[in-house]
């Protein structure tokens, strides 16, 4: 081999080697600069920054746009819901969830739910109770409520008309009813609410009577007026007898003597002088004393004989009747006009105390229990139809409708609703399946599966359409570290990246070979 040939071969090796190395290194540096440097680096007047870190925001927007508008659309999700096996998986999951929900043991709602939720429920119950009461009272005032109650009572009356009361009213139940009634009467009559209600009732009645313009005679039963008149007539002889006995007392005699002297003095003062002298001579202290002694000895007998005369009795009876009728014809407000201030309050308190004493008397309780016992014995021999016939459905419906609209019933409903809701929160739930028939869970799942699946297939596209998949993907990409992105890309494309470097070497070698051949051709042509 000549030196010229050796030189040509060396040039060929060097040219091809330099081309291959430059091609491989260029591709390797290009791949490295896709990710590096992660942060901008300055060298002299040049700034070096990896392509992906530098364009991370643009890359995120591009990926988000592609995914949100082309790769994951609402229509794609809707089509995925109809994929084979998805409905079967849904039915299986629903069946498993329903079975677990119905066969698990549960405590009370107060134990299961968080305390803030329980507090909200209690506040909601407190706010809802008066609303429920108002709605019930509003409904109770409608004809629909009255007609419903009437029809219900009519049906129950017809169904129970032939049943004997004795079937339900056993001896044990009668004793229990009487014991309950005795306790109820005792509690009611001694309660402060009862006392307050009676005093308010008496006060209201007295105030009403105090302003009543009607005569007392029109307010009293006629039999009571006759009884009062008869009592006064019967008491007159006794009163006159007491009057005669009163005149026999020494102190009374002295008062009468002083009164007679006073009357005689006023009488003589009106006489002329000679008449006055004659009167003084005729009527002395002894004369007055003999007058009083005569009244004491024979006054009662004389008065008694006088009262036995038919004419006198008729006159006294007529006078008494006229006096009583005159008194009774006065308006009630005139009678109460004399009772003002403490006297009127005393009348109110006395009347209320009398009523309370009568109610709290043991005889009242015994009387009530005796009447109840008699009523139970009487009811025991009858049928329900006999008892219910005493209260027609029409009348009972009217009473119930009127009672249902009262403030007391409104309060009872509000309190009952609140108490019932609170009791439900404290009531243990247990196993719901125990309250259902054996095949109920399967039937529930079968009845719910189709509606739920139809609802899901309709709602998912609507929900997805409200989601911004593009923005979500952009945020996820922006949240990735460049190192992590490099690891992901290299983990997927490392073989391809290595192939690119190798191709760089080969292409560089081919470029070097081409350059060598061009130089060789130029050299040979120049010779």
C-alpha positions as CSV (number, residue, x, y, z in Angstrom):
1,X,0.0,0.0,0.0
2,X,1.4,3.3,-1.0
3,X,1.6,6.3,1.2
4,X,-1.0,8.1,-0.9
5,X,-3.5,5.3,-0.4
6,X,-2.8,5.2,3.3
7,X,-3.4,9.0,3.4
8,X,-6.7,8.6,1.6
9,X,-7.8,5.8,4.0
10,X,-6.8,7.9,7.1
11,X,-8.8,10.9,5.7
12,X,-11.8,8.6,5.0
13,X,-11.7,7.2,8.6
14,X,-11.3,10.6,10.1
15,X,-14.0,12.2,8.0
16,X,-16.5,9.4,8.5
17,X,-15.6,9.1,12.3
18,X,-16.0,12.9,12.9
19,X,-19.3,12.9,11.0
20,X,-20.6,9.9,12.9
21,X,-19.6,11.3,16.3
22,X,-21.0,14.7,15.5
23,X,-24.3,13.2,14.4
24,X,-24.6,11.0,17.5
25,X,-23.6,13.7,19.9
26,X,-25.9,16.2,18.2
27,X,-28.9,13.9,18.6
28,X,-28.0,13.1,22.2
29,X,-27.6,16.8,23.1
30,X,-30.9,17.5,21.3
31,X,-32.7,14.8,23.3
32,X,-31.1,16.0,26.6
33,X,-32.2,19.6,25.8
34,X,-35.8,18.5,25.6
35,X,-35.8,18.5,29.4
36,X,-32.6,20.2,30.5
37,X,-31.8,22.5,32.0
38,X,-34.9,22.6,34.2
39,X,-34.4,26.2,35.0
40,X,-33.0,28.9,32.6
41,X,-29.2,29.1,32.6
42,X,-27.2,32.0,31.1
43,X,-23.9,31.6,29.4
44,X,-22.4,34.9,28.2
45,X,-25.1,36.4,26.2
46,X,-27.0,33.1,25.5
47,X,-29.8,31.6,27.6
48,X,-30.3,27.9,27.8
49,X,-33.6,26.4,28.9
50,X,-35.1,22.9,28.2
51,X,-37.8,22.8,25.5
52,X,-40.4,21.1,27.7
53,X,-39.8,23.2,30.9
54,X,-39.8,26.4,28.7
55,X,-43.0,25.4,26.9
56,X,-44.7,23.7,29.8
57,X,-47.7,26.0,29.9
58,X,-48.3,25.7,26.1
59,X,-47.9,22.0,26.4
60,X,-50.5,21.8,29.2
61,X,-53.0,23.8,27.2
62,X,-52.4,21.7,24.1
63,X,-52.9,18.5,26.0
64,X,-56.0,19.8,27.8
65,X,-57.6,20.9,24.6
66,X,-56.9,17.6,22.9
67,X,-58.2,15.6,25.8
68,X,-61.2,17.8,26.6
69,X,-62.4,18.2,23.0
70,X,-61.4,15.0,21.3
71,X,-60.4,12.3,23.7
72,X,-63.0,12.6,26.5
73,X,-66.4,14.1,25.4
74,X,-69.8,13.6,27.1
75,X,-70.9,11.5,24.1
76,X,-67.9,9.2,24.7
77,X,-69.0,8.8,28.4
78,X,-72.6,8.1,27.4
79,X,-71.4,5.4,24.9
80,X,-69.2,3.9,27.7
81,X,-72.3,3.5,29.9
82,X,-73.7,1.1,27.3
83,X,-70.6,-1.0,27.1
84,X,-71.1,-4.7,27.7
85,X,-70.9,-5.8,31.3
86,X,-71.3,-2.3,32.8
87,X,-75.1,-2.8,33.5
88,X,-74.5,-6.2,35.0
89,X,-71.8,-4.7,37.3
90,X,-74.2,-2.0,38.3
91,X,-76.9,-4.5,39.2
92,X,-74.5,-6.5,41.2
93,X,-73.2,-3.5,43.1
94,X,-76.8,-2.3,43.8
95,X,-77.9,-5.8,45.0
96,X,-74.8,-6.0,47.3
97,X,-75.3,-2.5,48.7
98,X,-79.1,-3.0,49.3
99,X,-78.5,-6.4,51.0
100,X,-75.9,-4.9,53.3
101,X,-78.1,-1.9,54.1
102,X,-81.1,-4.0,55.0
103,X,-79.3,-6.8,56.9
104,X,-77.0,-4.6,59.0
105,X,-77.7,-3.7,62.7
106,X,-78.4,0.0,63.3
107,X,-78.6,1.9,66.5
108,X,-80.7,5.0,66.9
109,X,-80.4,7.9,64.5
110,X,-78.9,10.0,67.3
111,X,-76.1,7.4,67.6
112,X,-75.5,7.1,63.8
113,X,-75.7,10.7,62.6
114,X,-73.0,13.2,63.6
115,X,-73.8,15.7,66.4
116,X,-74.0,18.7,64.1
117,X,-76.6,16.9,61.9
118,X,-78.6,15.9,65.0
119,X,-78.5,19.6,66.2
120,X,-79.7,20.7,62.8
121,X,-82.5,18.1,62.9
122,X,-83.6,19.2,66.3
123,X,-83.7,22.8,65.2
124,X,-85.7,21.8,62.1
125,X,-88.1,19.9,64.3
126,X,-88.6,22.8,66.6
127,X,-89.3,25.1,63.6
128,X,-91.5,22.6,61.9
129,X,-93.7,21.7,64.9
130,X,-95.8,24.9,64.9
131,X,-96.0,24.8,61.1
132,X,-97.5,21.3,61.2
133,X,-99.9,22.4,63.9
134,X,-101.0,25.4,61.8
135,X,-101.5,23.3,58.7
136,X,-103.5,20.7,60.7
137,X,-105.7,23.5,62.1
138,X,-106.1,25.0,58.7
139,X,-107.1,21.7,57.2
140,X,-109.5,21.0,60.2
141,X,-111.4,24.2,59.3
142,X,-112.3,22.9,55.8
143,X,-115.5,20.9,54.9
144,X,-113.3,18.1,53.7
145,X,-112.0,17.4,57.2
146,X,-115.6,17.5,58.6
147,X,-116.9,15.2,55.9
148,X,-114.0,12.8,56.3
149,X,-114.5,12.6,60.1
150,X,-118.2,12.1,59.6
151,X,-117.8,9.3,57.1
152,X,-115.2,7.6,59.3
153,X,-117.4,7.7,62.3
154,X,-120.4,6.5,60.3
155,X,-118.4,3.5,59.0
156,X,-117.1,2.7,62.5
157,X,-120.6,3.0,64.0
158,X,-121.9,0.6,61.4
159,X,-119.1,-1.9,61.9
160,X,-119.3,-1.8,65.7
161,X,-123.1,-1.5,66.0
162,X,-123.7,-5.2,66.8
163,X,-120.6,-5.8,69.0
164,X,-121.3,-6.0,72.8
165,X,-119.4,-3.5,74.9
166,X,-118.7,-6.3,77.4
167,X,-116.3,-7.9,75.0
168,X,-113.9,-4.9,75.4
169,X,-115.0,-3.6,78.8
170,X,-113.7,-6.5,81.0
171,X,-113.6,-6.3,84.8
172,X,-109.9,-5.7,84.8
173,X,-110.2,-2.9,82.4
174,X,-113.1,-1.4,84.4
175,X,-110.9,-1.3,87.5
176,X,-108.1,0.2,85.5
177,X,-110.4,2.9,84.1
178,X,-111.7,3.7,87.6
179,X,-108.2,3.8,89.0
180,X,-107.1,6.1,86.2
181,X,-110.2,8.3,86.5
182,X,-109.6,8.6,90.3
183,X,-106.0,9.7,89.7
184,X,-107.0,12.0,86.9
185,X,-109.7,13.7,89.0
186,X,-107.4,14.1,92.0
187,X,-104.6,15.5,89.8
188,X,-106.9,17.8,87.9
189,X,-108.7,19.3,90.9
190,X,-105.5,20.0,92.7
191,X,-103.5,21.3,89.8
192,X,-102.5,24.9,89.6
193,X,-103.7,25.1,86.0
194,X,-107.2,24.0,87.1
195,X,-107.3,26.6,90.0
196,X,-106.1,29.3,87.7
197,X,-108.7,28.4,85.0
198,X,-111.5,28.4,87.6
199,X,-110.5,31.8,89.0
200,X,-110.2,33.2,85.5
201,X,-113.7,31.8,84.7
202,X,-115.2,33.2,87.9
203,X,-113.6,36.6,87.3
204,X,-114.8,36.7,83.7
205,X,-118.3,35.8,84.7
206,X,-118.4,38.4,87.5
207,X,-117.1,41.1,85.2
208,X,-119.7,40.1,82.6
209,X,-122.5,40.3,85.2
210,X,-121.2,43.6,86.6
211,X,-121.9,45.2,83.2
212,X,-125.1,43.3,82.4
213,X,-128.1,45.7,81.9
214,X,-130.7,42.9,82.2
215,X,-132.7,42.6,85.5
216,X,-131.7,39.9,88.0
217,X,-135.2,38.5,87.6
218,X,-134.6,37.6,83.9
219,X,-131.3,35.8,84.8
220,X,-132.8,33.7,87.6
221,X,-135.0,30.6,87.0
222,X,-138.7,31.1,87.9
223,X,-138.6,28.2,90.3
224,X,-135.7,29.8,92.2
225,X,-137.7,33.1,92.6
226,X,-140.7,31.2,94.0
227,X,-138.5,29.3,96.4
228,X,-137.0,32.6,97.7
229,X,-140.5,34.1,98.2
230,X,-141.6,31.0,100.1
231,X,-138.5,31.0,102.3
232,X,-139.1,34.7,103.2
233,X,-142.7,34.0,104.1
234,X,-141.7,31.1,106.3
235,X,-139.1,33.1,108.0
236,X,-141.4,36.1,108.9
237,X,-143.0,34.5,112.0
238,X,-139.6,33.5,113.3
239,X,-138.3,37.1,112.7
240,X,-141.2,38.6,114.5
241,X,-140.8,36.2,117.4
242,X,-137.1,37.2,117.6
243,X,-138.2,40.8,117.5
244,X,-140.4,40.3,120.6
245,X,-137.5,38.6,122.4
246,X,-135.3,41.5,121.5
247,X,-137.7,44.0,123.0
248,X,-137.4,42.1,126.3
249,X,-133.7,42.7,126.7
250,X,-132.8,45.6,129.2
251,X,-130.4,47.3,126.8
252,X,-133.0,47.2,124.0
253,X,-135.7,48.6,126.4
254,X,-133.4,51.5,127.3
255,X,-132.8,52.2,123.6
256,X,-136.5,52.1,122.8
257,X,-137.2,54.3,125.8
258,X,-134.7,56.9,124.6
259,X,-136.2,56.6,121.1
260,X,-139.7,57.1,122.4
261,X,-138.7,60.1,124.5
262,X,-136.9,61.6,121.5
263,X,-140.0,61.1,119.4
264,X,-142.2,62.5,122.1
265,X,-139.9,65.5,122.5
266,X,-139.9,66.2,118.8
267,X,-143.7,65.8,118.8
268,X,-144.2,68.3,121.8
269,X,-141.9,70.8,120.2
270,X,-144.3,71.2,117.4
271,X,-147.3,71.8,119.7
272,X,-148.6,75.1,121.0
273,X,-147.8,76.1,124.5
274,X,-151.0,75.0,126.2
275,X,-151.0,71.8,124.2
276,X,-147.4,71.1,125.2
277,X,-148.2,71.6,128.9
278,X,-151.1,69.2,128.7
279,X,-148.9,66.6,126.9
280,X,-146.2,66.8,129.6
281,X,-148.8,66.2,132.3
282,X,-150.3,63.2,130.4
283,X,-147.1,61.4,129.3
284,X,-144.4,61.0,131.8
285,X,-141.4,58.6,132.4
286,X,-143.7,56.1,134.1
287,X,-146.1,56.2,131.2
288,X,-143.3,55.3,128.7
289,X,-142.1,52.5,131.1
290,X,-145.6,51.0,131.3
291,X,-145.8,51.1,127.5
292,X,-142.6,49.1,127.1
293,X,-143.7,46.6,129.8
294,X,-146.9,46.1,128.0
295,X,-145.1,45.5,124.7
296,X,-142.8,43.0,126.5
297,X,-145.7,41.1,128.1
298,X,-148.2,41.0,125.3
299,X,-146.3,42.3,122.2
300,X,-145.4,38.9,120.9
301,X,-148.9,37.5,121.4
302,X,-150.5,40.5,119.8
303,X,-148.1,40.4,116.9
304,X,-148.7,36.6,116.5
305,X,-152.5,37.0,116.5
306,X,-152.1,39.9,114.1
307,X,-150.1,37.7,111.7
308,X,-152.6,34.9,112.0
309,X,-155.3,37.1,110.4
310,X,-155.8,36.2,106.7
311,X,-156.0,39.8,105.7
312,X,-152.7,40.6,107.4
313,X,-151.0,37.5,105.9
314,X,-152.2,38.4,102.5
315,X,-150.9,41.9,102.9
316,X,-147.5,40.7,104.2
317,X,-147.3,38.2,101.4
318,X,-148.1,40.9,98.8
319,X,-145.6,43.3,100.4
320,X,-142.9,40.6,100.5
321,X,-143.5,39.7,96.9
322,X,-143.5,43.3,95.8
323,X,-140.2,43.9,97.7
324,X,-138.6,40.7,96.2
325,X,-139.8,41.5,92.7
326,X,-138.6,45.1,93.0
327,X,-135.2,43.9,94.2
328,X,-135.0,41.4,91.4
329,X,-136.1,43.9,88.7
330,X,-133.1,46.0,89.3
331,X,-130.4,45.6,86.6
332,X,-127.4,43.4,87.6
333,X,-125.0,46.2,87.1
334,X,-126.8,48.2,89.8
335,X,-126.4,45.4,92.2
336,X,-122.7,45.1,91.4
337,X,-122.2,48.9,91.5
338,X,-122.2,48.7,95.3
339,X,-119.5,46.0,95.1
340,X,-116.4,47.8,93.9
341,X,-112.7,47.4,94.8
342,X,-112.0,45.0,97.6
343,X,-115.6,44.0,98.1
344,X,-115.9,42.9,94.4
345,X,-112.5,41.1,94.7
346,X,-113.8,39.4,97.8
347,X,-116.9,38.2,96.0
348,X,-114.7,36.8,93.2
349,X,-112.3,35.0,95.6
350,X,-115.2,33.6,97.7
351,X,-117.0,32.2,94.7
352,X,-113.8,30.7,93.3
353,X,-112.8,29.3,96.7
354,X,-116.3,27.8,97.0
355,X,-116.1,26.1,93.6
356,X,-112.6,24.8,94.3
357,X,-113.6,23.5,97.7
358,X,-116.5,21.7,96.2
359,X,-114.3,20.1,93.5
360,X,-111.6,19.1,96.0
361,X,-114.0,17.7,98.5
362,X,-113.6,13.9,98.9
363,X,-117.3,13.4,98.4
364,X,-117.0,15.0,94.9
365,X,-114.3,12.4,93.9
366,X,-116.4,9.6,95.4
367,X,-119.5,10.9,93.5
368,X,-117.6,11.0,90.2
369,X,-116.2,7.5,90.7
370,X,-119.7,6.2,91.6
371,X,-121.2,7.8,88.6
372,X,-118.4,6.3,86.4
373,X,-119.0,2.9,87.9
374,X,-122.7,3.1,87.2
375,X,-122.0,4.3,83.7
376,X,-119.6,1.3,83.1
377,X,-122.1,-1.2,84.5
378,X,-124.8,0.3,82.3
379,X,-122.6,0.3,79.2
380,X,-121.6,-3.3,79.9
381,X,-125.1,-4.4,79.1
382,X,-125.3,-2.6,75.8
383,X,-123.8,-2.8,72.4
384,X,-121.5,-0.2,70.7
385,X,-124.4,0.7,68.5
386,X,-126.5,1.7,71.5
387,X,-123.8,3.9,72.8
388,X,-122.8,5.5,69.5
389,X,-126.5,6.2,68.7
390,X,-126.4,8.8,71.5
391,X,-123.8,10.8,69.5
392,X,-124.7,10.9,65.8
393,X,-121.8,11.2,63.4
394,X,-122.9,14.6,62.2
395,X,-122.9,16.0,65.7
396,X,-119.6,14.3,66.6
397,X,-118.0,15.6,63.4
398,X,-119.1,19.2,64.3
399,X,-117.6,18.9,67.8
400,X,-114.4,17.4,66.6
401,X,-114.0,20.0,64.0
402,X,-114.6,22.8,66.5
403,X,-112.2,21.2,69.0
404,X,-109.5,20.7,66.3
405,X,-109.4,24.4,65.6
406,X,-108.8,25.4,69.2
407,X,-105.5,26.8,70.5
408,X,-105.2,24.0,73.0
409,X,-105.3,21.4,70.2
410,X,-102.8,23.4,68.2
411,X,-100.5,23.3,71.2
412,X,-101.0,19.6,71.6
413,X,-100.2,18.8,68.0
414,X,-97.1,20.9,68.1
415,X,-95.9,19.3,71.3
416,X,-96.9,15.8,70.1
417,X,-95.0,16.3,66.8
418,X,-91.9,17.5,68.5
419,X,-92.0,14.7,71.1
420,X,-92.7,12.1,68.4
421,X,-89.8,13.3,66.2
422,X,-87.5,13.3,69.2
423,X,-88.6,9.8,70.1
424,X,-87.9,8.6,66.6
425,X,-84.3,10.0,66.8
426,X,-83.8,8.0,70.0
427,X,-85.5,4.8,68.8
428,X,-83.2,1.9,67.8
429,X,-83.5,1.0,64.2
430,X,-82.3,-2.6,64.3
431,X,-82.3,-4.7,61.2
432,X,-84.6,-3.2,58.5
433,X,-84.9,-6.6,56.9
434,X,-86.7,-7.9,60.0
435,X,-89.6,-5.5,59.2
436,X,-89.9,-6.6,55.6
437,X,-91.1,-9.8,54.0
438,X,-88.5,-12.5,53.1
439,X,-88.1,-11.6,49.4
440,X,-88.4,-7.8,49.9
441,X,-84.7,-6.9,49.3
442,X,-84.7,-8.7,45.9
443,X,-88.0,-7.0,44.9
444,X,-86.7,-3.6,46.0
445,X,-83.5,-4.1,43.9
446,X,-85.5,-5.3,40.9
447,X,-87.8,-2.3,41.1
448,X,-85.0,0.3,41.6
449,X,-82.5,-1.0,39.1
450,X,-84.1,0.2,35.9
451,X,-85.1,3.6,37.2
452,X,-81.7,4.2,38.7
453,X,-79.8,3.1,35.6
454,X,-82.0,5.2,33.4
455,X,-81.5,8.2,35.7
456,X,-77.7,7.7,35.7
457,X,-77.5,7.4,31.9
458,X,-79.5,10.7,31.6
459,X,-77.6,12.6,34.3
460,X,-74.0,11.6,33.6
461,X,-73.7,13.5,30.2
462,X,-75.3,16.5,31.8
463,X,-72.9,16.4,34.8
464,X,-69.9,15.8,32.5
465,X,-70.9,18.7,30.3
466,X,-70.7,20.9,33.3
467,X,-67.2,19.8,34.0
468,X,-64.2,21.5,32.3
469,X,-62.1,18.5,31.4
470,X,-59.7,20.8,29.5
471,X,-59.0,23.0,32.6
472,X,-58.7,19.9,34.8
473,X,-56.1,18.4,32.5
474,X,-54.2,21.7,32.2
475,X,-54.0,22.0,36.0
476,X,-52.8,18.4,36.3
477,X,-50.1,18.9,33.7
478,X,-49.0,22.2,35.2
479,X,-48.8,20.5,38.6
480,X,-46.4,17.9,37.3
481,X,-42.7,18.4,38.0
482,X,-40.4,18.4,34.9
483,X,-38.4,15.6,36.4
484,X,-41.5,13.5,36.7
485,X,-42.5,14.3,33.2
486,X,-39.1,13.3,32.0
487,X,-39.3,10.0,33.9
488,X,-42.7,9.3,32.3
489,X,-41.6,10.1,28.8
490,X,-38.3,8.2,29.1
491,X,-40.0,5.3,30.7
492,X,-42.2,5.0,27.6
493,X,-39.9,6.1,24.8
494,X,-36.3,5.4,26.1
495,X,-35.7,2.7,23.4
496,X,-36.8,5.1,20.7
497,X,-34.6,7.9,22.1
498,X,-31.6,5.5,22.1
499,X,-32.5,4.6,18.5
500,X,-32.4,8.3,17.6
501,X,-28.9,8.7,19.0
502,X,-27.7,5.6,17.1
503,X,-29.3,6.9,13.9
504,X,-27.4,10.1,14.6
505,X,-24.2,8.2,14.6
506,X,-25.1,6.4,11.3
507,X,-26.3,9.5,9.6
508,X,-23.2,11.4,10.8
509,X,-21.1,8.6,9.4
510,X,-22.9,8.7,6.1
511,X,-22.5,12.5,6.0
512,X,-18.8,12.1,6.7
513,X,-18.5,9.4,3.9
514,X,-20.3,11.7,1.5
515,X,-18.0,14.6,2.4
516,X,-14.9,12.3,2.0
517,X,-16.1,11.2,-1.5
518,X,-16.8,14.7,-2.5
519,X,-13.3,15.8,-1.4
520,X,-11.8,12.8,-3.1
521,X,-13.6,13.6,-6.3
522,X,-12.5,17.2,-6.2
523,X,-8.9,16.3,-5.6
524,X,-8.8,13.8,-8.5
525,X,-10.4,16.3,-10.8
526,X,-7.8,18.9,-9.9
527,X,-5.0,16.7,-11.0
